[in-house]
Amino acid sequence: MKYIKVLLEENVEAENLQEVLANIKGIRTTEIVDEENPESELKKAFNKSKEQLKKGEYENIVNDIFDILVHPKTK
């Protein structure tokens, strides 16, 4: 899987850009991630945990989520 990371300025309407990107052929999903908001990191961990559950990696799920809760990223 390939990803494109786009950094937006503070005053940009991210939802509008997300809508435009979602209409481009070949783009499967779009997501707005606010790195200043710790919920975003937790959301990423839960999304990753879905894939880990499919693979049976239960211990990794617990470790990833615990790590985010105990050691949140700070800027």
mmCIF file as gemmi writes it, N, C-alpha and C atoms, coordinates in Angstrom:
data_model
loop_
_atom_site.group_PDB
_atom_site.id
_atom_site.type_symbol
_atom_site.label_atom_id
_atom_site.label_alt_id
_atom_site.label_comp_id
_atom_site.label_asym_id
_atom_site.label_entity_id
_atom_site.label_seq_id
_atom_site.pdbx_PDB_ins_code
_atom_site.Cartn_x
_atom_site.Cartn_y
_atom_site.Cartn_z
_atom_site.occupancy
_atom_site.B_iso_or_equiv
_atom_site.pdbx_formal_charge
_atom_site.auth_seq_id
_atom_site.auth_asym_id
_atom_site.pdbx_PDB_model_num
ATOM 1 N N . MET Axp A 1 ? 0.842 -1.169 0 1 0 ? 1 A 1
ATOM 2 C CA . MET Axp A 1 ? 0 0 0 1 0 ? 1 A 1
ATOM 3 C C . MET Axp A 1 ? 0.89 1.236 0 1 0 ? 1 A 1
ATOM 4 N N . LYS Axp A 2 ? 0.495 2.23 -0.755 1 0 ? 2 A 1
ATOM 5 C CA . LYS Axp A 2 ? 1.23 3.488 -0.828 1 0 ? 2 A 1
ATOM 6 C C . LYS Axp A 2 ? 0.395 4.59 -0.202 1 0 ? 2 A 1
ATOM 7 N N . TYR Axp A 3 ? 1.074 5.551 0.401 1 0 ? 3 A 1
ATOM 8 C CA . TYR Axp A 3 ? 0.421 6.671 1.056 1 0 ? 3 A 1
ATOM 9 C C . TYR Axp A 3 ? 1.013 7.967 0.541 1 0 ? 3 A 1
ATOM 10 N N . ILE Axp A 4 ? 0.216 9.015 0.584 1 0 ? 4 A 1
ATOM 11 C CA . ILE Axp A 4 ? 0.694 10.37 0.309 1 0 ? 4 A 1
ATOM 12 C C . ILE Axp A 4 ? 0.378 11.197 1.541 1 0 ? 4 A 1
ATOM 13 N N . LYS Axp A 5 ? 1.379 11.893 2.042 1 0 ? 5 A 1
ATOM 14 C CA . LYS Axp A 5 ? 1.174 12.751 3.206 1 0 ? 5 A 1
ATOM 15 C C . LYS Axp A 5 ? 1.173 14.202 2.728 1 0 ? 5 A 1
ATOM 16 N N . VAL Axp A 6 ? 0.124 14.933 3.086 1 0 ? 6 A 1
ATOM 17 C CA . VAL Axp A 6 ? -0.014 16.331 2.714 1 0 ? 6 A 1
ATOM 18 C C . VAL Axp A 6 ? -0.115 17.137 4 1 0 ? 6 A 1
ATOM 19 N N . LEU Axp A 7 ? 0.761 18.1 4.173 1 0 ? 7 A 1
ATOM 20 C CA . LEU Axp A 7 ? 0.709 18.977 5.342 1 0 ? 7 A 1
ATOM 21 C C . LEU Axp A 7 ? -0.036 20.246 4.958 1 0 ? 7 A 1
ATOM 22 N N . LEU Axp A 8 ? -1.058 20.563 5.726 1 0 ? 8 A 1
ATOM 23 C CA . LEU Axp A 8 ? -1.9 21.716 5.424 1 0 ? 8 A 1
ATOM 24 C C . LEU Axp A 8 ? -1.6 22.878 6.367 1 0 ? 8 A 1
ATOM 25 N N . GLU Axp A 9 ? -1.83 24.079 5.883 1 0 ? 9 A 1
ATOM 26 C CA . GLU Axp A 9 ? -1.715 25.25 6.732 1 0 ? 9 A 1
ATOM 27 C C . GLU Axp A 9 ? -2.874 25.269 7.709 1 0 ? 9 A 1
ATOM 28 N N . GLU Axp A 10 ? -2.745 26.026 8.772 1 0 ? 10 A 1
ATOM 29 C CA . GLU Axp A 10 ? -3.733 26.042 9.851 1 0 ? 10 A 1
ATOM 30 C C . GLU Axp A 10 ? -5.143 26.414 9.402 1 0 ? 10 A 1
ATOM 31 N N . ASN Axp A 11 ? -5.278 27.342 8.49 1 0 ? 11 A 1
ATOM 32 C CA . ASN Axp A 11 ? -6.598 27.872 8.153 1 0 ? 11 A 1
ATOM 33 C C . ASN Axp A 11 ? -7.254 27.193 6.947 1 0 ? 11 A 1
ATOM 34 N N . VAL Axp A 12 ? -6.73 26.074 6.493 1 0 ? 12 A 1
ATOM 35 C CA . VAL Axp A 12 ? -7.256 25.383 5.322 1 0 ? 12 A 1
ATOM 36 C C . VAL Axp A 12 ? -8.448 24.512 5.709 1 0 ? 12 A 1
ATOM 37 N N . GLU Axp A 13 ? -9.474 24.497 4.863 1 0 ? 13 A 1
ATOM 38 C CA . GLU Axp A 13 ? -10.646 23.643 5.067 1 0 ? 13 A 1
ATOM 39 C C . GLU Axp A 13 ? -10.277 22.218 4.635 1 0 ? 13 A 1
ATOM 40 N N . ALA Axp A 14 ? -9.811 21.422 5.552 1 0 ? 14 A 1
ATOM 41 C CA . ALA Axp A 14 ? -9.343 20.074 5.24 1 0 ? 14 A 1
ATOM 42 C C . ALA Axp A 14 ? -10.462 19.182 4.719 1 0 ? 14 A 1
ATOM 43 N N . GLU Axp A 15 ? -11.67 19.394 5.17 1 0 ? 15 A 1
ATOM 44 C CA . GLU Axp A 15 ? -12.794 18.569 4.734 1 0 ? 15 A 1
ATOM 45 C C . GLU Axp A 15 ? -13.045 18.73 3.241 1 0 ? 15 A 1
ATOM 46 N N . ASN Axp A 16 ? -12.89 19.958 2.723 1 0 ? 16 A 1
ATOM 47 C CA . ASN Axp A 16 ? -13.084 20.202 1.292 1 0 ? 16 A 1
ATOM 48 C C . ASN Axp A 16 ? -12.033 19.459 0.471 1 0 ? 16 A 1
ATOM 49 N N . LEU Axp A 17 ? -10.802 19.52 0.908 1 0 ? 17 A 1
ATOM 50 C CA . LEU Axp A 17 ? -9.73 18.81 0.21 1 0 ? 17 A 1
ATOM 51 C C . LEU Axp A 17 ? -9.96 17.301 0.273 1 0 ? 17 A 1
ATOM 52 N N . GLN Axp A 18 ? -10.409 16.815 1.407 1 0 ? 18 A 1
ATOM 53 C CA . GLN Axp A 18 ? -10.692 15.392 1.563 1 0 ? 18 A 1
ATOM 54 C C . GLN Axp A 18 ? -11.773 14.949 0.577 1 0 ? 18 A 1
ATOM 55 N N . GLU Axp A 19 ? -12.792 15.763 0.415 1 0 ? 19 A 1
ATOM 56 C CA . GLU Axp A 19 ? -13.88 15.447 -0.511 1 0 ? 19 A 1
ATOM 57 C C . GLU Axp A 19 ? -13.378 15.393 -1.953 1 0 ? 19 A 1
ATOM 58 N N . VAL Axp A 20 ? -12.54 16.353 -2.332 1 0 ? 20 A 1
ATOM 59 C CA . VAL Axp A 20 ? -11.985 16.372 -3.685 1 0 ? 20 A 1
ATOM 60 C C . VAL Axp A 20 ? -11.136 15.129 -3.926 1 0 ? 20 A 1
ATOM 61 N N . LEU Axp A 21 ? -10.277 14.8 -2.994 1 0 ? 21 A 1
ATOM 62 C CA . LEU Axp A 21 ? -9.404 13.631 -3.149 1 0 ? 21 A 1
ATOM 63 C C . LEU Axp A 21 ? -10.195 12.329 -3.226 1 0 ? 21 A 1
ATOM 64 N N . ALA Axp A 22 ? -11.284 12.245 -2.482 1 0 ? 22 A 1
ATOM 65 C CA . ALA Axp A 22 ? -12.091 11.029 -2.471 1 0 ? 22 A 1
ATOM 66 C C . ALA Axp A 22 ? -12.735 10.761 -3.83 1 0 ? 22 A 1
ATOM 67 N N . ASN Axp A 23 ? -12.859 11.788 -4.657 1 0 ? 23 A 1
ATOM 68 C CA . ASN Axp A 23 ? -13.478 11.637 -5.973 1 0 ? 23 A 1
ATOM 69 C C . ASN Axp A 23 ? -12.486 11.286 -7.082 1 0 ? 23 A 1
ATOM 70 N N . ILE Axp A 24 ? -11.209 11.191 -6.737 1 0 ? 24 A 1
ATOM 71 C CA . ILE Axp A 24 ? -10.192 10.859 -7.733 1 0 ? 24 A 1
ATOM 72 C C . ILE Axp A 24 ? -10.066 9.349 -7.851 1 0 ? 24 A 1
ATOM 73 N N . LYS Axp A 25 ? -10.091 8.861 -9.094 1 0 ? 25 A 1
ATOM 74 C CA . LYS Axp A 25 ? -9.974 7.427 -9.34 1 0 ? 25 A 1
ATOM 75 C C . LYS Axp A 25 ? -8.63 6.917 -8.804 1 0 ? 25 A 1
ATOM 76 N N . GLY Axp A 26 ? -8.681 5.809 -8.1 1 0 ? 26 A 1
ATOM 77 C CA . GLY Axp A 26 ? -7.469 5.207 -7.548 1 0 ? 26 A 1
ATOM 78 C C . GLY Axp A 26 ? -7.243 5.528 -6.082 1 0 ? 26 A 1
ATOM 79 N N . ILE Axp A 27 ? -7.967 6.488 -5.547 1 0 ? 27 A 1
ATOM 80 C CA . ILE Axp A 27 ? -7.846 6.808 -4.128 1 0 ? 27 A 1
ATOM 81 C C . ILE Axp A 27 ? -8.901 6.016 -3.371 1 0 ? 27 A 1
ATOM 82 N N . ARG Axp A 28 ? -8.448 5.122 -2.516 1 0 ? 28 A 1
ATOM 83 C CA . ARG Axp A 28 ? -9.347 4.234 -1.779 1 0 ? 28 A 1
ATOM 84 C C . ARG Axp A 28 ? -9.994 4.943 -0.601 1 0 ? 28 A 1
ATOM 85 N N . THR Axp A 29 ? -9.201 5.599 0.228 1 0 ? 29 A 1
ATOM 86 C CA . THR Axp A 29 ? -9.736 6.287 1.394 1 0 ? 29 A 1
ATOM 87 C C . THR Axp A 29 ? -8.952 7.576 1.634 1 0 ? 29 A 1
ATOM 88 N N . THR Axp A 30 ? -9.568 8.476 2.366 1 0 ? 30 A 1
ATOM 89 C CA . THR Axp A 30 ? -8.893 9.685 2.821 1 0 ? 30 A 1
ATOM 90 C C . THR Axp A 30 ? -9.175 9.834 4.313 1 0 ? 30 A 1
ATOM 91 N N . GLU Axp A 31 ? -8.247 10.444 5.014 1 0 ? 31 A 1
ATOM 92 C CA . GLU Axp A 31 ? -8.399 10.625 6.455 1 0 ? 31 A 1
ATOM 93 C C . GLU Axp A 31 ? -7.744 11.93 6.855 1 0 ? 31 A 1
ATOM 94 N N . ILE Axp A 32 ? -8.399 12.662 7.72 1 0 ? 32 A 1
ATOM 95 C CA . ILE Axp A 32 ? -7.825 13.886 8.27 1 0 ? 32 A 1
ATOM 96 C C . ILE Axp A 32 ? -7.223 13.532 9.629 1 0 ? 32 A 1
ATOM 97 N N . VAL Axp A 33 ? -5.928 13.788 9.79 1 0 ? 33 A 1
ATOM 98 C CA . VAL Axp A 33 ? -5.239 13.486 11.033 1 0 ? 33 A 1
ATOM 99 C C . VAL Axp A 33 ? -4.72 14.792 11.621 1 0 ? 33 A 1
ATOM 100 N N . ASP Axp A 34 ? -5.123 15.071 12.835 1 0 ? 34 A 1
ATOM 101 C CA . ASP Axp A 34 ? -4.663 16.265 13.535 1 0 ? 34 A 1
ATOM 102 C C . ASP Axp A 34 ? -3.605 15.822 14.533 1 0 ? 34 A 1
ATOM 103 N N . GLU Axp A 35 ? -2.341 16.057 14.211 1 0 ? 35 A 1
ATOM 104 C CA . GLU Axp A 35 ? -1.254 15.591 15.07 1 0 ? 35 A 1
ATOM 105 C C . GLU Axp A 35 ? -1.215 16.317 16.407 1 0 ? 35 A 1
ATOM 106 N N . GLU Axp A 36 ? -1.884 17.441 16.51 1 0 ? 36 A 1
ATOM 107 C CA . GLU Axp A 36 ? -1.932 18.154 17.775 1 0 ? 36 A 1
ATOM 108 C C . GLU Axp A 36 ? -2.98 17.566 18.703 1 0 ? 36 A 1
ATOM 109 N N . ASN Axp A 37 ? -3.807 16.696 18.167 1 0 ? 37 A 1
ATOM 110 C CA . ASN Axp A 37 ? -4.89 16.081 18.923 1 0 ? 37 A 1
ATOM 111 C C . ASN Axp A 37 ? -4.52 14.632 19.225 1 0 ? 37 A 1
ATOM 112 N N . PRO Axp A 38 ? -4.307 14.275 20.487 1 0 ? 38 A 1
ATOM 113 C CA . PRO Axp A 38 ? -3.895 12.908 20.813 1 0 ? 38 A 1
ATOM 114 C C . PRO Axp A 38 ? -4.925 11.855 20.417 1 0 ? 38 A 1
ATOM 115 N N . GLU Axp A 39 ? -6.184 12.238 20.228 1 0 ? 39 A 1
ATOM 116 C CA . GLU Axp A 39 ? -7.184 11.272 19.787 1 0 ? 39 A 1
ATOM 117 C C . GLU Axp A 39 ? -6.834 10.704 18.43 1 0 ? 39 A 1
ATOM 118 N N . SER Axp A 40 ? -6.147 11.494 17.601 1 0 ? 40 A 1
ATOM 119 C CA . SER Axp A 40 ? -5.762 11.028 16.281 1 0 ? 40 A 1
ATOM 120 C C . SER Axp A 40 ? -4.816 9.84 16.39 1 0 ? 40 A 1
ATOM 121 N N . GLU Axp A 41 ? -3.859 9.9 17.297 1 0 ? 41 A 1
ATOM 122 C CA . GLU Axp A 41 ? -2.937 8.788 17.484 1 0 ? 41 A 1
ATOM 123 C C . GLU Axp A 41 ? -3.677 7.548 17.966 1 0 ? 41 A 1
ATOM 124 N N . LEU Axp A 42 ? -4.616 7.746 18.86 1 0 ? 42 A 1
ATOM 125 C CA . LEU Axp A 42 ? -5.401 6.617 19.359 1 0 ? 42 A 1
ATOM 126 C C . LEU Axp A 42 ? -6.252 6.031 18.241 1 0 ? 42 A 1
ATOM 127 N N . LYS Axp A 43 ? -6.802 6.889 17.403 1 0 ? 43 A 1
ATOM 128 C CA . LYS Axp A 43 ? -7.606 6.417 16.273 1 0 ? 43 A 1
ATOM 129 C C . LYS Axp A 43 ? -6.749 5.585 15.322 1 0 ? 43 A 1
ATOM 130 N N . LYS Axp A 44 ? -5.525 6.04 15.063 1 0 ? 44 A 1
ATOM 131 C CA . LYS Axp A 44 ? -4.622 5.274 14.197 1 0 ? 44 A 1
ATOM 132 C C . LYS Axp A 44 ? -4.338 3.902 14.801 1 0 ? 44 A 1
ATOM 133 N N . ALA Axp A 45 ? -4.143 3.861 16.114 1 0 ? 45 A 1
ATOM 134 C CA . ALA Axp A 45 ? -3.858 2.589 16.78 1 0 ? 45 A 1
ATOM 135 C C . ALA Axp A 45 ? -5.043 1.636 16.662 1 0 ? 45 A 1
ATOM 136 N N . PHE Axp A 46 ? -6.247 2.153 16.82 1 0 ? 46 A 1
ATOM 137 C CA . PHE Axp A 46 ? -7.428 1.291 16.688 1 0 ? 46 A 1
ATOM 138 C C . PHE Axp A 46 ? -7.586 0.791 15.256 1 0 ? 46 A 1
ATOM 139 N N . ASN Axp A 47 ? -7.314 1.659 14.273 1 0 ? 47 A 1
ATOM 140 C CA . ASN Axp A 47 ? -7.383 1.211 12.882 1 0 ? 47 A 1
ATOM 141 C C . ASN Axp A 47 ? -6.341 0.137 12.6 1 0 ? 47 A 1
ATOM 142 N N . LYS Axp A 48 ? -5.145 0.329 13.141 1 0 ? 48 A 1
ATOM 143 C CA . LYS Axp A 48 ? -4.089 -0.669 12.974 1 0 ? 48 A 1
ATOM 144 C C . LYS Axp A 48 ? -4.484 -1.971 13.669 1 0 ? 48 A 1
ATOM 145 N N . SER Axp A 49 ? -5.187 -1.849 14.793 1 0 ? 49 A 1
ATOM 146 C CA . SER Axp A 49 ? -5.574 -3.043 15.547 1 0 ? 49 A 1
ATOM 147 C C . SER Axp A 49 ? -6.551 -3.913 14.764 1 0 ? 49 A 1
ATOM 148 N N . LYS Axp A 50 ? -7.352 -3.315 13.907 1 0 ? 50 A 1
ATOM 149 C CA . LYS Axp A 50 ? -8.257 -4.1 13.075 1 0 ? 50 A 1
ATOM 150 C C . LYS Axp A 50 ? -7.473 -5.079 12.212 1 0 ? 50 A 1
ATOM 151 N N . GLU Axp A 51 ? -6.401 -4.598 11.612 1 0 ? 51 A 1
ATOM 152 C CA . GLU Axp A 51 ? -5.557 -5.455 10.783 1 0 ? 51 A 1
ATOM 153 C C . GLU Axp A 51 ? -4.857 -6.516 11.635 1 0 ? 51 A 1
ATOM 154 N N . GLN Axp A 52 ? -4.409 -6.118 12.82 1 0 ? 52 A 1
ATOM 155 C CA . GLN Axp A 52 ? -3.731 -7.064 13.702 1 0 ? 52 A 1
ATOM 156 C C . GLN Axp A 52 ? -4.681 -8.16 14.166 1 0 ? 52 A 1
ATOM 157 N N . LEU Axp A 53 ? -5.941 -7.811 14.408 1 0 ? 53 A 1
ATOM 158 C CA . LEU Axp A 53 ? -6.929 -8.817 14.804 1 0 ? 53 A 1
ATOM 159 C C . LEU Axp A 53 ? -7.113 -9.857 13.707 1 0 ? 53 A 1
ATOM 160 N N . LYS Axp A 54 ? -7.149 -9.395 12.469 1 0 ? 54 A 1
ATOM 161 C CA . LYS Axp A 54 ? -7.294 -10.317 11.341 1 0 ? 54 A 1
ATOM 162 C C . LYS Axp A 54 ? -6.13 -11.297 11.278 1 0 ? 54 A 1
ATOM 163 N N . LYS Axp A 55 ? -4.946 -10.847 11.693 1 0 ? 55 A 1
ATOM 164 C CA . LYS Axp A 55 ? -3.746 -11.68 11.643 1 0 ? 55 A 1
ATOM 165 C C . LYS Axp A 55 ? -3.523 -12.456 12.943 1 0 ? 55 A 1
ATOM 166 N N . GLY Axp A 56 ? -4.35 -12.212 13.954 1 0 ? 56 A 1
ATOM 167 C CA . GLY Axp A 56 ? -4.2 -12.906 15.226 1 0 ? 56 A 1
ATOM 168 C C . GLY Axp A 56 ? -3.097 -12.355 16.109 1 0 ? 56 A 1
ATOM 169 N N . GLU Axp A 57 ? -2.718 -11.123 15.91 1 0 ? 57 A 1
ATOM 170 C CA . GLU Axp A 57 ? -1.632 -10.49 16.679 1 0 ? 57 A 1
ATOM 171 C C . GLU Axp A 57 ? -2.204 -9.754 17.887 1 0 ? 57 A 1
ATOM 172 N N . TYR Axp A 58 ? -2.795 -10.487 18.807 1 0 ? 58 A 1
ATOM 173 C CA . TYR Axp A 58 ? -3.502 -9.886 19.939 1 0 ? 58 A 1
ATOM 174 C C . TYR Axp A 58 ? -2.577 -9.143 20.898 1 0 ? 58 A 1
ATOM 175 N N . GLU Axp A 59 ? -1.418 -9.688 21.162 1 0 ? 59 A 1
ATOM 176 C CA . GLU Axp A 59 ? -0.487 -9.047 22.094 1 0 ? 59 A 1
ATOM 177 C C . GLU Axp A 59 ? -0.005 -7.7 21.541 1 0 ? 59 A 1
ATOM 178 N N . ASN Axp A 60 ? 0.205 -7.631 20.236 1 0 ? 60 A 1
ATOM 179 C CA . ASN Axp A 60 ? 0.641 -6.376 19.617 1 0 ? 60 A 1
ATOM 180 C C . ASN Axp A 60 ? -0.412 -5.288 19.762 1 0 ? 60 A 1
ATOM 181 N N . ILE Axp A 61 ? -1.68 -5.67 19.667 1 0 ? 61 A 1
ATOM 182 C CA . ILE Axp A 61 ? -2.766 -4.694 19.81 1 0 ? 61 A 1
ATOM 183 C C . ILE Axp A 61 ? -2.707 -4.042 21.181 1 0 ? 61 A 1
ATOM 184 N N . VAL Axp A 62 ? -2.629 -4.851 22.201 1 0 ? 62 A 1
ATOM 185 C CA . VAL Axp A 62 ? -2.605 -4.342 23.571 1 0 ? 62 A 1
ATOM 186 C C . VAL Axp A 62 ? -1.376 -3.455 23.783 1 0 ? 62 A 1
ATOM 187 N N . ASN Axp A 63 ? -0.233 -3.891 23.299 1 0 ? 63 A 1
ATOM 188 C CA . ASN Axp A 63 ? 0.998 -3.124 23.472 1 0 ? 63 A 1
ATOM 189 C C . ASN Axp A 63 ? 0.936 -1.774 22.771 1 0 ? 63 A 1
ATOM 190 N N . ASP Axp A 64 ? 0.414 -1.741 21.533 1 0 ? 64 A 1
ATOM 191 C CA . ASP Axp A 64 ? 0.336 -0.493 20.775 1 0 ? 64 A 1
ATOM 192 C C . ASP Axp A 64 ? -0.58 0.521 21.457 1 0 ? 64 A 1
ATOM 193 N N . ILE Axp A 65 ? -1.758 0.085 21.857 1 0 ? 65 A 1
ATOM 194 C CA . ILE Axp A 65 ? -2.715 0.999 22.488 1 0 ? 65 A 1
ATOM 195 C C . ILE Axp A 65 ? -2.212 1.445 23.855 1 0 ? 65 A 1
ATOM 196 N N . PHE Axp A 66 ? -1.649 0.533 24.631 1 0 ? 66 A 1
ATOM 197 C CA . PHE Axp A 66 ? -1.096 0.88 25.941 1 0 ? 66 A 1
ATOM 198 C C . PHE Axp A 66 ? 0.012 1.91 25.791 1 0 ? 66 A 1
ATOM 199 N N . ASP Axp A 67 ? 0.87 1.72 24.796 1 0 ? 67 A 1
ATOM 200 C CA . ASP Axp A 67 ? 1.987 2.642 24.572 1 0 ? 67 A 1
ATOM 201 C C . ASP Axp A 67 ? 1.475 4.054 24.261 1 0 ? 67 A 1
ATOM 202 N N . ILE Axp A 68 ? 0.43 4.168 23.459 1 0 ? 68 A 1
ATOM 203 C CA . ILE Axp A 68 ? -0.118 5.486 23.124 1 0 ? 68 A 1
ATOM 204 C C . ILE Axp A 68 ? -0.748 6.145 24.337 1 0 ? 68 A 1
ATOM 205 N N . LEU Axp A 69 ? -1.432 5.354 25.145 1 0 ? 69 A 1
ATOM 206 C CA . LEU Axp A 69 ? -2.083 5.923 26.327 1 0 ? 69 A 1
ATOM 207 C C . LEU Axp A 69 ? -1.068 6.37 27.376 1 0 ? 69 A 1
ATOM 208 N N . VAL Axp A 70 ? 0.006 5.61 27.541 1 0 ? 70 A 1
ATOM 209 C CA . VAL Axp A 70 ? 1.007 5.913 28.563 1 0 ? 70 A 1
ATOM 210 C C . VAL Axp A 70 ? 2.023 6.945 28.081 1 0 ? 70 A 1
ATOM 211 N N . HIS Axp A 71 ? 2.382 6.888 26.796 1 0 ? 71 A 1
ATOM 212 C CA . HIS Axp A 71 ? 3.411 7.782 26.251 1 0 ? 71 A 1
ATOM 213 C C . HIS Axp A 71 ? 2.864 8.55 25.044 1 0 ? 71 A 1
ATOM 214 N N . PRO Axp A 72 ? 1.94 9.476 25.262 1 0 ? 72 A 1
ATOM 215 C CA . PRO Axp A 72 ? 1.399 10.22 24.117 1 0 ? 72 A 1
ATOM 216 C C . PRO Axp A 72 ? 2.481 11.085 23.476 1 0 ? 72 A 1
ATOM 217 N N . LYS Axp A 73 ? 2.399 11.258 22.168 1 0 ? 73 A 1
ATOM 218 C CA . LYS Axp A 73 ? 3.359 12.109 21.462 1 0 ? 73 A 1
ATOM 219 C C . LYS Axp A 73 ? 3.096 13.553 21.831 1 0 ? 73 A 1
ATOM 220 N N . THR Axp A 74 ? 4.161 14.281 22.054 1 0 ? 74 A 1
ATOM 221 C CA . THR Axp A 74 ? 4.028 15.716 22.338 1 0 ? 74 A 1
ATOM 222 C C . THR Axp A 74 ? 4.918 16.478 21.367 1 0 ? 74 A 1
ATOM 223 N N . LYS Axp A 75 ? 4.507 17.682 21.064 1 0 ? 75 A 1
ATOM 224 C CA . LYS Axp A 75 ? 5.313 18.512 20.149 1 0 ? 75 A 1
ATOM 225 C C . LYS Axp A 75 ? 6.024 19.584 20.915 1 0 ? 75 A 1
